[in-house]
């Protein structure tokens, strides 16, 4: 009988800010109080609704200066598969206007 090999992948996420590899991510603020929080939905149907609820909870519990919702992505560049490449200008603008960004996908 031939020997079989099985590869097992862990479903546990490894977050970029926990890897210690010097990824260059911005430090997380200690508090959201007085900060401007940006909400960035993707193209999935419930992402906007999910972020609206999160934004309301943040306003109630964390007292940010403001919570701003960006427009959802309306078209995904399926041919290139490079969604972020097509959004550089929008993301740069958002980064200039907010202190923290929360993104979501929802179905």
C-alpha positions as CSV (number, residue, x, y, z in Angstrom):
1,X,0.0,0.0,0.0
2,X,1.3,3.4,-1.0
3,X,1.9,6.0,1.8
4,X,-0.6,8.9,1.8
5,X,0.3,12.4,2.8
6,X,-2.2,14.8,4.4
7,X,-1.6,18.5,4.8
8,X,-3.5,20.2,7.6
9,X,-4.0,23.9,7.6
10,X,-4.9,25.9,10.7
11,X,-8.1,27.9,10.5
12,X,-6.7,30.3,13.1
13,X,-5.9,33.8,11.6
14,X,-2.5,35.3,12.0
15,X,-3.0,39.1,12.2
16,X,-0.3,41.2,10.6
17,X,0.1,43.3,13.7
18,X,0.8,40.2,15.8
19,X,3.5,38.7,13.6
20,X,6.4,40.9,14.8
21,X,7.8,41.0,11.3
22,X,8.0,44.8,11.2
23,X,5.1,45.0,8.7
24,X,4.9,48.8,9.1
25,X,1.3,48.9,10.3
26,X,0.3,52.0,12.3
27,X,0.0,51.6,16.0
28,X,-3.5,51.2,17.4
29,X,-4.7,54.1,19.5
30,X,-5.3,53.4,23.2
31,X,-8.8,55.0,22.9
32,X,-11.2,56.2,20.1
33,X,-12.3,59.1,22.2
34,X,-11.9,62.3,20.2
35,X,-10.8,60.4,17.1
36,X,-12.3,60.4,13.7
37,X,-13.3,56.8,12.8
38,X,-13.8,55.8,9.1
39,X,-16.0,52.9,8.2
40,X,-15.1,51.3,4.9
41,X,-17.5,48.7,3.5
42,X,-16.7,46.4,0.6
43,X,-19.1,45.3,-2.1
44,X,-20.9,42.6,-0.2
45,X,-24.6,43.3,0.4
46,X,-24.7,43.6,4.2
47,X,-21.3,45.4,4.8
48,X,-22.9,48.8,5.0
49,X,-25.6,47.7,7.5
50,X,-23.0,45.9,9.6
51,X,-20.8,49.0,9.7
52,X,-23.8,51.3,10.6
53,X,-24.4,49.2,13.7
54,X,-20.7,49.2,14.6
55,X,-20.6,52.9,14.1
56,X,-23.6,53.5,16.4
57,X,-22.0,51.3,19.1
58,X,-18.7,53.1,18.8
59,X,-20.4,56.5,19.2
60,X,-22.3,55.3,22.2
61,X,-19.4,53.5,23.9
62,X,-16.2,55.1,22.7
63,X,-17.2,58.8,22.1
64,X,-15.2,59.5,18.9
65,X,-15.2,63.0,17.5
66,X,-16.9,61.6,14.4
67,X,-17.8,58.4,12.6
68,X,-17.8,58.7,8.8
69,X,-19.0,56.1,6.3
70,X,-17.3,55.8,3.0
71,X,-19.1,54.7,-0.2
72,X,-19.1,51.0,-0.8
73,X,-17.0,49.7,-3.7
74,X,-19.5,49.3,-6.5
75,X,-17.3,47.5,-9.1
76,X,-14.7,44.8,-8.5
77,X,-12.0,44.7,-11.1
78,X,-12.5,41.0,-11.9
79,X,-10.2,41.0,-14.8
80,X,-7.2,42.1,-12.8
81,X,-8.1,40.9,-9.4
82,X,-6.4,44.0,-8.0
83,X,-9.1,45.8,-6.0
84,X,-6.7,47.7,-3.8
85,X,-4.7,48.9,-6.7
86,X,-7.8,50.5,-8.2
87,X,-8.6,52.2,-4.8
88,X,-5.3,53.9,-4.0
89,X,-6.6,57.5,-4.4
90,X,-9.7,56.8,-2.4
91,X,-7.8,55.1,0.4
92,X,-5.2,57.9,0.5
93,X,-7.9,60.5,0.8
94,X,-9.6,58.5,3.6
95,X,-6.3,58.1,5.5
96,X,-5.9,61.9,5.4
97,X,-9.3,62.5,6.9
98,X,-9.6,59.9,9.7
99,X,-7.5,58.5,12.6
100,X,-8.8,54.9,12.4
101,X,-10.5,52.8,9.7
102,X,-12.7,49.8,10.3
103,X,-13.6,47.7,7.3
104,X,-16.1,44.9,6.9
105,X,-17.5,42.4,4.6
106,X,-21.1,41.1,5.1
107,X,-23.5,38.8,3.4
